[in-house]
């Protein structure tokens, strides 16, 4: 079992702030991963409005909860996260 954090842009959030906050976000996820935080992958969806949603995949629910607690996008009120259990089938 893995856990997915789905992020949606918070209603009323200033989209221009995403680019301002992204350097902090990048530093945060790189440090979280380097510290063995259970982060497998993350990124935005490539859709006509890719800034509206993204996701992260984590090894445990605790990893996912810990990540969103200090996530710069969440702390700045730009993203609203939701954690889902994911019963992934790994083929390789």
N, C-alpha and C positions, 0 to 999 in steps of 0.2 A: 504494500500500500504506500502510495506517495500522496502528497498534499499539494494542491494548487491554490495559489492566491490569485483571484481575479480582481483586477483593479478597474474601476470606472472613474472617469473624470467626475469630480464632485460637482453637483449642480451649482451653477453660478461661479465656478472657479475661473480665474483669469488664465487662459491658455498660454499667454505669453510668459507667465511665470514658470511654466514647465521647463523652458530652455534656461532660465535663470537658476533654477534649483537642480537641474540635471548634473552639473559637476559634483555637487554634494552627494547626489544619489549614486553616481558612478563610484566615487570614493567609498561610500557606504557598502555597496554590494561587493566590491572587490575585497574590502577588509573582512566582511562577513564570510565570504567564501574562503579566503586565505586562512581564517581562523578555524576552519572546519565546521562552519555553521549549518551545513546540510543543504546549502543552495545548489541545485542541479542546473537550472537554466532560468532565464527571465528575459522579457522583452515585450515591445509593443506589437499589437496585431497590425499587419499590413493591409489596411483597408482604406477606402476613400478618406476616412477620418481616423487615421491611426493614433492620433493623440487621445482619442476617447477611451481606449481600453488597452490593457496589457495584462501579462500574467507572469507568475513565478512558480517554479516547481521545487518542492522541498522534500527531503527524506522523511521528516516526521512533522506531526502537527505542532509540536513544541518549537521546532525550527521555524516554521511558518509564523507562529504567534510571536516568537522573539524578533523575527525580522520586521514585521509590521509595526511593532512597538516603537522602533526607532527609525522607521523609514522616513526620509526627508519629505517625500511627496505626501505622505500621510500627515506628518507633523505640520506641514505648511497648509494643510486643508485642501490640497489639490486632487488627491485620489482617495477613493473610498474602497477599502479592501473587503473581500469575502473569501473565507477559506472553505475549500471543498475537498473531501476525500476522493482520491483518484485511483481506481483499480486498473493501473496500466498493464498492458501486455507488452513485455519487452521481447522482441524477436531476435535480438543478437546479443 
